[in-house]
Amino acid sequence: MSTTPAPTQGRSAPAPTQDRSAVRTLLRLWPYVRPVRMRLFTAAFVAIVASCLGLVIPLVLKWLVDGPVADRDPAGVWLGALYLLLLGCAEALLFGLRRWLVARPLSHVEAEMRADLYRHLQRLPVAFHDRWASGQLLSRGTTDLMLLRMFLAFPLTFLLVNGVTILVGVVIMLVQNWTLGLVILGPAVPVVVMCLIFEKRYAQAARLAQDQVGDLTTVVEESVLGIRIIKGFGRHRSQARAFRELSRTLRGTELRKARLLATIWGVIVTLPEIAIGAALVVGAVQVADGALSAGTLVAFLSTALALRWPVESIGFLLAMSQEAATATERYFEVMDAEPEDDRPAVRSRTRPGSEPEDSGPTMSARTGLAGVRGRDGGLRFHRVTFRYPDAPEDSPPVLQDIDLHILPGESMALVGTTGSGKTTLTALVPRLHEVTSGRITLDGVDIREMSREELRARVAVAFEEPTLFSASVADNVLMGAGDGAGRPELERALAVAQADFVHALPQGADTQVGEQGLSLSGGQRQRLALARAVVGRPEFLVLDDPLSALDVHTEAAVEAALRRVLADTTALIVAHRPSTVLLADRVALLSGGRITAVGTHHDLLRTNAEYAHLMSGSGDQEDER
């Protein structure tokens, strides 16, 4: 079994920042928006012009009422109607142009952000993925980016457009009649106060809802991937109950958002309507007294009514802006995570030809091959200690003072009880985790001095849990080889792994395997994973119990073929069964995070009681980290 760090308790993602500026958060989108800024600025300008054209209509109405209507001039009325029709058509065309201007560039922005997120996820260390639920990452790459595209397409533009429209409209009303203008502006202060309160509360609810969407996505994904377990144990009802509970919680949060939006909408709609009603009464009195023309009152009220939508949309636009700010915050929580640095981390302190440090029990257990192969080659662990980054500081390390030397061309089996740290040790070789202290060398060179690309080109791995992708068998296997690999390398690797079943598949090696390879048996998946490890003829091979899912006859055939591969490589093999141990030249016993014995299989059987106990099949089973 693999030893993986314990998941973060209580949350599947970092806690949200309580005090954050939505504007500062949204400004982080600028690097993505900058390449398309001219189209967005043009679209905003077009929208402002279109909106201001709508404010010209009340002025035409004033002219129409005070002129042709008052003078009983039918020709003037028809001319005014034509002006209004042309203004309406121009406004509609300009808004259509704005939509056309933003559609393509914003789709490009969303695609670029999604591609950057995916590339970044591939570069993040394994420790990051151990802490994060997959559903949280999926929701950031789908729902959150959709919210950001919607924000850039509509709220971002119309917060500006509506702001300019309200400002211009208020100026027009004040110029027409300043007393009526003050009546209309009466609700401004309470509306602004309510918007500030709404913004803060809605931001908290939006963040909670988006995190809950991520949790719900995780449950759905796990249920789909684990459908065989759910059906096999008849747990579909309990899974459905768990899903309903999460859905009910999310529904409660969404209803809270709806209540907040309804409250702000009610305030924003009601107060301006009262102000318009009051302005109508005051204006009618002024018209009756002769202090105001009927056309001016019509124009004033038409302008006020034209501002209804810009004012009423404030709550809606603020809500979408807060959701976009939350989505931006969640997106950059991932993007801000430190990726693996592909550059060499340290300068090597052990070079080929230099004198290595003492390696403890391994040095005394060397066979006669040591003199031929030299003291510095192969794979070597120099006093390696490892503790998971998320482990409590007072907890003991998973691995402590590991000294181990696998000579060039030698195979070493790694044996230990469940939870002793075998899989963790193998994960250190390709730098899936970084050593806490000590160092690991390949042919005398510290692996941290190599780039990860160089290191992983030299070291091939096959994990205990074989993972296959939704691709063809050939693509899955050749993933372990260089770009120039083809059918000869594929056939050789399949032969080593005894994966002849591939030729019986409907399209042979071109057959598409299902998600996670679940259309294949466990043994078939394991053989393909082994083929992927050996296809590139690696210098160093790390195998984590590679034959555990095979039947006795297939295991024997794979072992026979694998021996020929191991003759040309340096290998570390996690083993649980004597048959796998016999593949190796020597055996290392890992107990309590330390190497306690190294020797041949037969020597350890005679001299080490713990090893003999493990090989007897009655070893203690412990919970593995």
C-alpha positions as CSV (number, residue, x, y, z in Angstrom):
1,M,0.0,0.0,0.0
2,S,1.1,3.5,-0.6
3,T,1.9,5.9,2.2
4,T,0.3,9.3,1.6
5,P,0.0,12.3,3.9
6,A,-3.1,12.7,5.8
7,P,-5.7,15.0,4.2
8,T,-6.3,18.4,5.6
9,Q,-9.0,18.2,8.2
10,G,-12.1,20.3,8.0
11,R,-11.5,22.0,4.7
12,S,-10.6,20.9,1.2
13,A,-9.2,24.3,0.3
14,P,-7.5,27.2,2.0
15,A,-9.8,29.5,4.0
16,P,-11.0,32.6,2.2
17,T,-9.6,36.0,3.0
18,Q,-12.1,37.8,5.2
19,D,-11.1,41.3,4.4
20,R,-10.3,41.8,0.8
21,S,-10.9,44.5,-1.7
22,A,-13.0,43.3,-4.7
23,V,-11.4,45.9,-6.9
24,R,-7.8,44.8,-6.0
25,T,-8.8,41.2,-6.5
26,L,-10.3,41.8,-9.9
27,L,-7.3,43.8,-11.0
28,R,-5.3,40.6,-11.0
29,L,-7.2,39.7,-14.2
30,W,-5.5,42.5,-16.0
31,P,-2.6,40.4,-17.5
32,Y,-5.2,38.2,-19.2
33,V,-7.4,41.1,-20.3
34,R,-4.5,43.3,-21.5
35,P,-4.1,41.6,-25.0
36,V,-7.8,42.2,-25.8
37,R,-8.1,45.6,-24.0
38,M,-8.6,47.6,-27.2
39,R,-11.7,45.6,-28.2
40,L,-13.0,45.8,-24.6
41,F,-12.4,49.6,-24.4
42,T,-14.1,50.0,-27.8
43,A,-17.0,47.9,-26.6
44,A,-17.4,50.0,-23.5
45,F,-17.2,53.2,-25.5
46,V,-19.9,51.9,-27.9
47,A,-22.1,51.0,-25.0
48,I,-21.7,54.4,-23.4
49,V,-22.7,56.1,-26.7
50,A,-25.7,53.8,-27.0
51,S,-26.8,54.5,-23.5
52,C,-26.4,58.3,-23.9
53,L,-28.5,58.1,-27.1
54,G,-31.2,56.8,-24.9
55,L,-31.0,60.0,-22.9
56,V,-31.4,62.1,-26.1
57,I,-34.9,60.6,-26.5
58,P,-36.4,62.7,-23.6
59,L,-35.0,65.9,-25.2
60,V,-36.7,65.0,-28.4
61,L,-39.9,64.4,-26.5
62,K,-39.5,67.9,-24.9
63,W,-39.2,69.5,-28.3
64,L,-42.1,67.4,-29.6
65,V,-44.5,68.4,-26.8
66,D,-43.6,72.1,-26.5
67,G,-43.3,72.4,-30.3
68,P,-45.4,70.4,-32.8
69,V,-47.9,69.1,-30.3
70,A,-48.5,72.5,-28.7
71,D,-48.7,74.1,-32.2
72,R,-50.9,71.3,-33.6
73,D,-48.4,70.6,-36.3
74,P,-48.9,67.0,-37.7
75,A,-45.9,67.2,-39.9
76,G,-43.7,68.1,-36.9
77,V,-45.2,65.2,-34.9
78,W,-44.3,62.7,-37.7
79,L,-40.8,64.2,-37.9
80,G,-40.4,63.8,-34.1
81,A,-41.6,60.2,-34.4
82,L,-39.0,59.6,-37.1
83,Y,-36.3,61.0,-34.9
84,L,-37.4,58.7,-32.0
85,L,-37.4,55.7,-34.3
86,L,-33.9,56.4,-35.6
87,L,-32.6,57.0,-32.1
88,G,-34.1,53.7,-31.0
89,C,-32.6,51.7,-33.9
90,A,-29.2,53.3,-33.5
91,E,-29.2,52.4,-29.8
92,A,-30.1,48.8,-30.6
93,L,-27.4,48.5,-33.3
94,L,-24.8,49.9,-31.0
95,F,-25.6,47.5,-28.2
96,G,-25.5,44.6,-30.8
97,L,-22.0,45.9,-31.9
98,R,-20.8,45.9,-28.3
99,R,-21.9,42.3,-27.9
100,W,-20.1,41.3,-31.1
101,L,-16.9,43.1,-30.0
102,V,-16.6,41.3,-26.6
103,A,-17.7,37.7,-27.6
104,R,-14.5,36.5,-29.3
105,P,-11.9,38.1,-27.0
106,L,-13.6,37.0,-23.8
107,S,-13.8,33.4,-25.0
108,H,-10.0,33.7,-25.7
109,V,-9.4,35.1,-22.2
110,E,-11.4,32.2,-20.6
111,A,-9.5,29.7,-22.7
112,E,-6.1,31.2,-21.8
113,M,-6.9,31.2,-18.1
114,R,-8.1,27.6,-18.2
115,A,-5.0,26.5,-20.1
116,D,-2.7,28.4,-17.6
117,L,-4.6,26.7,-14.7
118,Y,-4.1,23.2,-16.3
119,R,-0.4,23.8,-17.0
120,H,0.1,25.1,-13.5
121,L,-1.6,22.1,-11.9
122,Q,0.8,19.8,-13.8
123,R,3.7,21.6,-12.3
124,L,2.5,21.7,-8.7
125,P,4.1,19.2,-6.3
126,V,2.4,16.0,-5.2
127,A,2.0,17.5,-1.7
128,F,-0.3,20.2,-3.1
129,H,-2.6,17.6,-4.7
130,D,-2.6,15.6,-1.5
131,R,-4.1,18.6,0.3
132,W,-6.7,19.6,-2.3
133,A,-9.9,17.8,-3.2
134,S,-10.2,17.3,-7.0
135,G,-13.7,18.7,-7.0
136,Q,-12.3,22.1,-5.7
137,L,-9.8,22.2,-8.6
138,L,-12.4,21.2,-11.1
139,S,-14.9,23.9,-10.0
140,R,-12.1,26.5,-10.4
141,G,-11.4,25.4,-13.9
142,T,-15.1,25.3,-14.9
143,T,-17.7,27.3,-12.8
144,D,-15.3,30.0,-11.6
145,L,-13.9,30.7,-15.1
146,M,-17.4,30.9,-16.5
147,L,-18.3,33.5,-13.8
148,L,-15.2,35.5,-14.8
149,R,-16.1,35.4,-18.5
150,M,-19.7,36.6,-17.7
151,F,-18.3,39.4,-15.5
152,L,-16.0,40.6,-18.2
153,A,-18.7,40.4,-20.8
154,F,-21.5,42.2,-18.8
155,P,-21.0,43.6,-15.3
156,L,-17.6,45.1,-15.9
157,T,-18.8,47.1,-18.9
158,F,-22.2,48.1,-17.5
159,L,-20.9,49.2,-14.1
160,L,-19.0,51.8,-16.2
161,V,-21.8,52.4,-18.7
162,N,-24.5,52.7,-16.1
163,G,-22.3,55.0,-13.9
164,V,-21.8,57.3,-16.8
165,T,-25.4,57.1,-17.8
166,I,-26.6,58.0,-14.3
167,L,-24.1,60.9,-14.1
168,V,-25.2,62.3,-17.5
169,G,-28.9,61.8,-16.7
170,V,-28.6,63.6,-13.3
171,V,-26.9,66.5,-15.0
172,I,-29.6,66.7,-17.6
173,M,-32.3,66.7,-15.0
174,L,-30.6,69.3,-12.9
175,V,-30.2,71.6,-15.9
176,Q,-33.9,71.2,-16.8
177,N,-35.1,71.9,-13.2
178,W,-32.9,71.8,-10.2
179,T,-35.7,71.5,-7.7
180,L,-37.1,68.4,-9.3
181,G,-33.5,67.1,-9.6
182,L,-32.9,67.4,-5.9
183,V,-36.2,65.5,-5.3
184,I,-34.9,62.7,-7.5
185,L,-31.5,62.6,-5.7
186,G,-33.1,62.3,-2.3
187,P,-32.8,58.5,-2.1
188,A,-29.1,58.5,-3.2
189,V,-27.6,58.4,0.4
190,P,-29.7,55.4,1.7
191,V,-29.1,53.5,-1.5
192,V,-25.3,53.9,-1.3
193,V,-25.3,52.8,2.4
194,M,-27.4,49.7,1.5
195,C,-25.1,48.9,-1.4
196,L,-22.0,48.9,0.9
197,I,-23.7,46.6,3.5
198,F,-25.0,44.3,0.7
199,E,-21.5,44.1,-0.9
200,K,-19.8,42.8,2.3
201,R,-22.5,40.3,3.1
202,Y,-22.9,39.0,-0.4
203,A,-19.2,38.5,-0.8
204,Q,-19.2,36.1,2.2
205,A,-22.2,34.2,0.9
206,A,-20.7,34.0,-2.6
207,R,-17.4,32.5,-1.4
208,L,-19.3,30.0,0.8
209,A,-21.5,28.9,-2.1
210,Q,-18.6,28.5,-4.5
211,D,-16.6,26.4,-2.0
212,Q,-19.7,24.2,-1.5
213,V,-20.0,23.7,-5.3
214,G,-16.4,22.4,-5.2
215,D,-17.3,20.0,-2.4
216,L,-20.4,18.8,-4.3
217,T,-18.3,18.3,-7.4
218,T,-15.8,16.2,-5.4
219,V,-18.7,13.9,-4.2
220,V,-20.0,13.5,-7.7
221,E,-16.5,12.7,-9.1
222,E,-15.7,10.2,-6.3
223,S,-19.1,8.5,-6.7
224,V,-18.6,8.1,-10.5
225,L,-15.0,6.7,-10.0
226,G,-16.1,4.5,-7.2
227,I,-19.3,3.3,-8.7
228,R,-18.2,-0.4,-8.5
229,I,-17.6,-0.1,-4.7
230,I,-20.9,1.7,-4.2
231,K,-22.8,-0.9,-6.1
232,G,-20.8,-3.8,-4.7
233,F,-21.6,-2.9,-1.1
234,G,-25.1,-1.6,-1.8
235,R,-24.2,1.9,-0.6
236,H,-26.1,3.9,-3.2
237,R,-28.7,5.1,-0.7
238,S,-26.2,6.3,1.8
239,Q,-24.3,8.1,-1.0
240,A,-27.5,9.6,-2.2
241,R,-28.2,10.9,1.3
242,A,-24.8,12.4,1.6
243,F,-25.3,14.1,-1.8
244,R,-28.7,15.4,-0.7
245,E,-27.2,16.8,2.5
246,L,-24.6,18.7,0.6
247,S,-27.1,19.8,-2.0
248,R,-29.4,21.0,0.8
249,T,-26.6,23.0,2.4
250,L,-25.7,24.6,-1.0
251,R,-29.4,25.4,-1.5
252,G,-29.5,27.1,1.8
253,T,-26.5,29.3,0.9
254,E,-28.1,30.1,-2.5
255,L,-31.3,31.1,-0.8
256,R,-29.3,33.4,1.5
257,K,-27.8,35.0,-1.6
258,A,-31.3,35.3,-3.1
259,R,-32.6,37.0,0.1
260,L,-29.7,39.5,0.1
261,L,-30.3,40.3,-3.6
262,A,-34.1,40.6,-3.1
263,T,-33.5,43.0,-0.2
264,I,-31.1,45.3,-2.0
265,W,-33.3,45.1,-5.1
266,G,-36.4,46.1,-3.1
267,V,-34.6,49.1,-1.6
268,I,-33.1,50.2,-5.0
269,V,-36.4,49.8,-6.8
270,T,-38.7,51.3,-4.1
271,L,-36.8,54.5,-3.1
272,P,-36.3,55.8,-6.7
273,E,-40.0,55.0,-7.5
274,I,-41.1,57.1,-4.5
275,A,-38.8,59.9,-5.7
276,I,-40.2,59.8,-9.2
277,G,-43.7,59.9,-7.8
278,A,-42.8,62.9,-5.6
279,A,-41.1,64.6,-8.6
280,L,-44.3,64.1,-10.7
281,V,-46.5,65.7,-8.0
282,V,-44.1,68.7,-7.6
283,G,-43.7,69.1,-11.4
284,A,-47.5,69.0,-12.0
285,V,-47.9,71.7,-9.4
286,Q,-45.2,73.8,-11.2
287,V,-46.9,73.3,-14.6
288,A,-50.2,74.3,-13.2
289,D,-48.6,77.5,-11.8
290,G,-46.9,78.2,-15.1
291,A,-43.5,77.9,-13.7
292,L,-42.6,74.8,-15.8
293,S,-43.6,73.8,-19.3
294,A,-45.4,70.6,-20.0
295,G,-42.6,69.5,-22.4
296,T,-39.9,70.1,-19.7
297,L,-41.9,68.0,-17.2
298,V,-42.3,65.2,-19.8
299,A,-38.6,65.3,-20.7
300,F,-37.6,65.3,-17.0
301,L,-39.8,62.3,-16.1
302,S,-38.7,60.5,-19.3
303,T,-35.1,61.0,-18.2
304,A,-35.8,59.8,-14.7
305,L,-37.6,56.7,-16.2
306,A,-34.7,56.1,-18.5
307,L,-32.4,55.9,-15.4
308,R,-34.6,53.3,-13.7
309,W,-32.7,50.4,-15.3
310,P,-29.2,51.7,-14.6
311,V,-30.1,52.3,-11.0
312,E,-32.1,49.1,-10.5
313,S,-29.3,47.0,-12.0
314,I,-26.8,48.2,-9.4
315,G,-27.7,45.3,-7.0
316,F,-27.5,42.7,-9.8
317,L,-24.2,44.1,-11.1
318,L,-22.7,44.3,-7.6
319,A,-23.7,40.7,-7.0
320,M,-22.1,39.5,-10.2
321,S,-19.0,41.5,-9.4
322,Q,-18.7,40.0,-5.9
323,E,-19.1,36.5,-7.4
324,A,-16.4,37.3,-10.0
325,A,-14.1,38.7,-7.3
326,T,-14.6,35.4,-5.3
327,A,-14.0,33.4,-8.4
328,T,-10.8,35.4,-9.1
329,E,-9.7,34.8,-5.5
330,R,-10.3,31.1,-5.8
331,Y,-8.5,30.9,-9.1
332,F,-5.4,32.7,-7.9
333,E,-5.3,30.5,-4.7
334,V,-4.2,27.8,-7.1
335,M,-2.1,29.9,-9.4
336,D,-0.2,31.4,-6.4
337,A,0.8,27.9,-5.1
338,E,4.5,27.4,-5.6
339,P,5.2,25.0,-8.5
340,E,8.1,22.6,-8.8
341,D,11.2,24.4,-9.9
342,D,12.7,22.5,-12.8
343,R,16.0,24.1,-12.3
344,P,18.7,22.2,-10.2
345,A,18.1,22.9,-6.5
346,V,21.6,22.4,-5.1
347,R,25.1,21.7,-6.3
348,S,26.2,18.2,-5.9
349,R,28.6,17.3,-3.1
350,T,29.3,13.8,-4.5
351,R,30.8,13.4,-7.9
352,P,31.7,10.3,-9.9
353,G,35.2,9.4,-8.7
354,S,34.9,11.1,-5.3
355,E,34.9,9.2,-2.1
356,P,31.3,8.5,-0.9
357,E,30.2,8.7,2.7
358,D,29.8,5.6,4.8
359,S,26.5,4.0,4.1
360,G,26.1,1.9,7.2
361,P,24.8,-1.7,6.8
362,T,24.8,-1.6,3.1
363,M,28.5,-1.1,2.8
364,S,29.2,-4.2,4.8
365,A,26.8,-6.3,2.8
366,R,28.2,-5.7,-0.7
367,T,28.7,-8.6,-2.9
368,G,31.8,-9.4,-4.9
369,L,30.3,-7.3,-7.8
370,A,31.2,-4.1,-5.9
371,G,34.8,-4.2,-6.9
372,V,33.9,-4.4,-10.6
373,R,31.1,-1.9,-10.6
374,G,32.8,0.7,-8.4
375,R,31.8,2.5,-5.3
376,D,30.1,5.6,-6.6
377,G,27.6,4.5,-9.3
378,G,24.1,3.4,-9.0
379,L,21.3,4.7,-6.8
380,R,22.3,5.8,-3.3
381,F,20.5,7.3,-0.3
382,H,22.8,9.3,2.1
383,R,21.3,9.6,5.5
384,V,17.9,10.5,4.1
385,T,15.2,11.8,6.5
386,F,11.7,12.6,5.4
387,R,8.6,14.2,7.1
388,Y,5.5,15.2,5.2
389,P,5.2,19.0,5.0
390,D,1.7,18.9,6.6
391,A,2.7,16.7,9.5
392,P,2.8,18.0,13.1
393,E,6.2,19.3,14.0
394,D,6.4,17.0,17.0
395,S,5.5,13.9,15.0
396,P,8.3,11.4,14.1
397,P,9.6,11.4,10.5
398,V,8.3,8.8,8.1
399,L,11.8,7.9,7.1
400,Q,14.9,8.5,9.3
401,D,18.6,8.3,8.5
402,I,18.2,6.0,5.4
403,D,21.6,4.8,4.1
404,L,21.2,2.5,1.1
405,H,23.4,1.9,-1.9
406,I,22.1,0.1,-5.0
407,L,25.0,-0.7,-7.2
408,P,25.0,-0.1,-11.0
409,G,23.1,-2.9,-12.7
410,E,21.9,-4.3,-9.4
411,S,18.3,-4.9,-8.3
412,M,17.3,-4.4,-4.7
413,A,14.1,-5.4,-3.1
414,L,12.6,-3.2,-0.4
415,V,10.6,-5.1,2.2
416,G,8.8,-4.0,5.3
417,T,5.5,-4.1,7.1
418,T,2.5,-2.0,5.9
419,G,3.1,1.6,6.8
420,S,6.8,1.3,7.2
421,G,7.4,3.9,4.5
422,K,8.3,1.8,1.5
423,T,6.2,3.8,-1.0
424,T,7.3,7.1,0.4
425,L,11.0,6.0,-0.1
426,T,10.3,5.2,-3.7
427,A,8.5,8.5,-4.3
428,L,11.7,10.4,-3.2
429,V,13.7,9.1,-6.1
430,P,11.8,10.9,-8.9
431,R,11.4,13.8,-6.5
432,L,7.6,13.5,-6.1
433,H,8.5,14.6,-2.6
434,E,11.6,16.4,-1.5
435,V,13.8,14.9,1.2
436,T,13.7,16.8,4.5
437,S,17.4,16.2,5.1
438,G,20.1,14.1,3.5
439,R,20.5,13.5,-0.2
440,I,19.9,10.9,-2.9
441,T,22.4,10.5,-5.7
442,L,22.4,8.8,-9.2
443,D,25.8,7.8,-10.3
444,G,27.3,10.1,-7.7
445,V,25.2,13.2,-8.7
446,D,22.7,14.6,-6.2
447,I,19.2,14.4,-7.8
448,R,18.5,17.9,-6.7
449,E,21.3,19.1,-9.0
450,M,19.4,17.7,-12.0
451,S,16.3,19.3,-13.5
452,R,13.2,17.3,-12.9
453,E,12.9,16.7,-16.6
454,E,16.4,15.2,-16.7
455,L,15.9,13.2,-13.6
456,R,12.6,11.7,-14.7
457,A,14.0,10.9,-18.1
458,R,16.6,8.6,-16.3
459,V,14.2,7.2,-13.7
460,A,11.0,5.2,-14.6
461,V,8.4,4.4,-12.0
462,A,5.5,1.9,-11.8
463,F,3.2,2.6,-8.8
464,E,1.2,0.1,-6.8
465,E,-2.1,1.6,-8.0
466,P,-1.8,1.6,-11.8
467,T,-3.3,4.7,-13.3
468,L,-4.4,4.7,-17.0
469,F,-5.8,7.6,-19.0
470,S,-8.8,7.9,-21.3
471,A,-6.6,7.2,-24.4
472,S,-5.5,4.2,-26.4
473,V,-3.4,1.4,-25.0
474,A,-0.5,2.5,-27.1
475,D,-0.7,6.1,-25.9
476,N,-0.8,4.9,-22.3
477,V,2.3,2.7,-22.6
478,L,4.4,5.0,-24.8
479,M,3.8,7.8,-22.3
480,G,6.9,6.3,-20.5
481,A,9.1,6.6,-23.6
482,G,10.7,9.4,-25.6
483,D,9.0,11.2,-28.5
484,G,10.7,9.0,-31.0
485,A,9.3,5.7,-29.6
486,G,7.1,3.6,-31.9
487,R,5.6,0.2,-32.4
488,P,8.9,-1.8,-31.9
489,E,9.3,-0.3,-28.4
490,L,5.7,-0.8,-27.7
491,E,5.7,-4.5,-28.6
492,R,8.9,-5.1,-26.6
493,A,7.4,-3.4,-23.5
494,L,4.1,-5.4,-23.9
495,A,6.2,-8.6,-24.2
496,V,8.1,-7.8,-21.0
497,A,4.9,-7.1,-19.1
498,Q,3.2,-10.3,-20.6
499,A,0.4,-8.0,-21.8
500,D,-0.5,-10.2,-24.8
501,F,-4.2,-9.6,-24.0
502,V,-3.7,-6.3,-25.8
503,H,-3.7,-8.0,-29.2
504,A,-7.1,-9.6,-28.4
505,L,-8.8,-6.2,-27.8
506,P,-11.1,-4.9,-30.5
507,Q,-8.6,-2.5,-32.1
508,G,-5.5,-4.0,-30.5
509,A,-3.1,-1.5,-29.1
510,D,-5.3,1.3,-30.6
511,T,-8.2,0.3,-28.4
512,Q,-9.4,3.2,-26.2
513,V,-9.4,2.3,-22.5
514,G,-12.1,3.9,-20.3
515,E,-11.5,6.4,-17.6
516,Q,-9.0,5.2,-15.1
517,G,-8.7,2.0,-17.2
518,L,-11.7,0.5,-15.4
519,S,-12.7,-1.4,-18.6
520,L,-9.7,-3.6,-17.9
521,S,-9.0,-5.9,-15.0
522,G,-6.7,-5.0,-12.1
523,G,-4.0,-7.4,-13.4
524,Q,-4.3,-6.0,-17.0
525,R,-3.9,-2.4,-15.7
526,Q,-0.9,-3.4,-13.7
527,R,0.8,-5.0,-16.6
528,L,0.2,-2.0,-18.8
529,A,1.7,0.2,-16.0
530,L,4.7,-2.1,-15.9
531,A,5.0,-1.9,-19.7
532,R,4.9,1.9,-19.4
533,A,7.8,1.8,-16.9
534,V,10.1,-0.3,-19.0
535,V,9.3,0.9,-22.5
536,G,11.9,3.7,-22.4
537,R,14.8,1.4,-21.3
538,P,15.4,3.6,-18.3
539,E,18.8,3.7,-16.5
540,F,17.0,3.4,-13.1
541,L,13.8,1.6,-12.4
542,V,11.6,2.1,-9.4
543,L,8.8,-0.5,-9.0
544,D,6.2,-0.4,-6.2
545,D,4.9,-3.9,-5.8
546,P,4.4,-4.3,-9.6
547,L,3.0,-7.8,-9.6
548,S,0.6,-7.7,-6.7
549,A,-2.5,-8.1,-8.9
550,L,-1.3,-10.9,-11.1
551,D,-2.2,-14.6,-10.9
552,V,0.6,-17.1,-10.1
553,H,1.1,-18.2,-13.7
554,T,1.2,-14.7,-15.2
555,E,3.4,-13.5,-12.4
556,A,6.0,-16.2,-13.2
557,A,5.9,-15.3,-16.9
558,V,6.3,-11.6,-16.1
559,E,9.2,-12.3,-13.6
560,A,11.0,-14.3,-16.3
561,A,10.8,-11.4,-18.8
562,L,11.5,-8.8,-16.2
563,R,14.8,-10.5,-15.2
564,R,16.1,-9.7,-18.6
565,V,15.2,-6.0,-18.2
566,L,16.7,-5.8,-14.7
567,A,20.0,-7.1,-16.0
568,D,20.5,-3.8,-17.8
569,T,19.2,-1.4,-15.3
570,T,19.5,-0.4,-11.6
571,A,16.3,-1.1,-9.9
572,L,14.6,-0.6,-6.5
573,I,11.6,-2.9,-6.1
574,V,9.0,-2.7,-3.3
575,A,8.1,-6.4,-2.6
576,H,5.6,-8.2,-0.4
577,R,5.9,-11.7,-1.7
578,P,8.9,-14.0,-1.8
579,S,8.5,-14.5,-5.5
580,T,9.0,-10.8,-6.1
581,V,11.9,-10.6,-3.7
582,L,13.7,-13.3,-5.7
583,L,13.9,-11.0,-8.7
584,A,16.4,-8.8,-6.7
585,D,20.1,-9.4,-6.1
586,R,19.8,-8.1,-2.5
587,V,17.1,-7.2,-0.1
588,A,16.7,-4.2,2.3
589,L,14.5,-4.4,5.3
590,L,12.7,-1.2,6.2
591,S,11.3,-1.1,9.8
592,G,10.1,1.9,11.7
593,G,11.3,4.3,9.0
594,R,14.9,2.9,9.1
595,I,16.9,0.4,7.1
596,T,17.6,-2.3,9.7
597,A,19.2,-5.0,7.5
598,V,20.6,-5.5,4.0
599,G,21.6,-8.8,2.5
600,T,20.5,-11.6,0.2
601,H,17.1,-13.2,0.6
602,H,18.5,-16.5,1.9
603,D,20.9,-14.8,4.3
604,L,18.2,-12.6,5.8
605,L,15.9,-15.6,6.2
606,R,18.5,-17.3,8.3
607,T,19.7,-14.3,10.3
608,N,16.8,-11.8,10.7
609,A,13.7,-12.9,12.6
610,E,11.6,-9.9,11.5
611,Y,12.4,-10.6,7.8
612,A,11.6,-14.3,8.2
613,H,8.3,-13.4,9.9
614,L,7.4,-11.1,7.0
615,M,8.2,-13.7,4.4
616,S,6.1,-16.2,6.2
617,G,3.0,-14.1,5.4
618,S,2.1,-13.3,9.0
619,G,3.6,-9.9,9.3
620,D,1.8,-7.3,11.4
621,Q,-0.5,-5.1,9.5
622,E,-0.5,-1.4,10.5
623,D,-2.4,1.5,9.3
624,E,-0.4,3.2,6.6
625,R,0.0,6.9,6.5
